[in-house]
Amino acid sequence: MIVGKGSGYGKVILFGEHFVVYGLPGIASAVGLTTDATAVKSGKMAVKDERKGTEGYSDAKRAHQLESLERMFGAMGLNEKAFDIWLGGDLPVMSGIGASAASSVAIARAVSEEAGLDYDDDKINEIAYEMEKAFAGNPSGIDNTVATYGGLIWFEKNLAGGQNKIEKIRAPSAVEIVMGNSGVVADTKKMVEGVAERRKQHPEKYDAIFKKAEALAFKAREALEKGDIGAVGALMDENHKLLQEIEVSCKELDELVEIAKANGALGAKVTGGGGGGCMVALTPGKELQERVAQAMEGRGFKVLRTRIGV
């Protein structure tokens, strides 16, 4: 039996989440974990999800998943919608790690192969972006881009609707990180809408924050390209403060950031939509990574030990 197969990378946004929605630059990296999918033509549509993850996540997102599949079939021009889809891999299902984008890319690749479409990466990325609209409403496009191509990526959304600016960042080497899971299931759509609403109410305050976020992204790119990890960490701390100012952190995420910093992390911040989900701590070297991870686990949080720049 021929089986369509595909995979998509998990991601961590290092700089610019939320701000990328407004055309400002963001920096994201693939992590060393993937979601894998298989697709087999069958009599009816069925999805078997065997990914590890946050309790309640799959229930909260099941309706979104069905909508994303409808969007995929539409984008592929497929009238035949009967596939057995399986999801697995070592990327756990939790908010803030790009789980929905990784699964969108994996499923699109598997279905494309099984249906004999054999799309290239650019086409897969385009379809995954359509699928992401089911999960994020007005997605930035950064999650599906990293899930498709991997590596470290500079991203600017084209607000006029043309091609987004996507550039690979050449960093000298992969670096260890710890991702701490707040245990709170985040609603990205709601967080993005909240920022838009508050920006309307306080335009001057938000314009000033947005300017700082833009300057910070350029400094971070330079530091990453030079391999100046200390500077990258300090800029992550600054980015976290800006995310607190636009009200997308929460007490669990702030606690994780404090634990990371108290145990020697070079930088720590919310990653992704916020309001729950994950944070990321920069912990170069296995020893520091382990120290920070254990400190978080000691306080009852689930963590992920992985690397960026893969």
Order of alpha helices (4+ residues) and beta strands (2+ residues): beta-beta-beta-alpha-beta-alpha-alpha-alpha-beta-beta-beta-alpha-alpha-alpha-alpha-beta-beta-alpha-beta
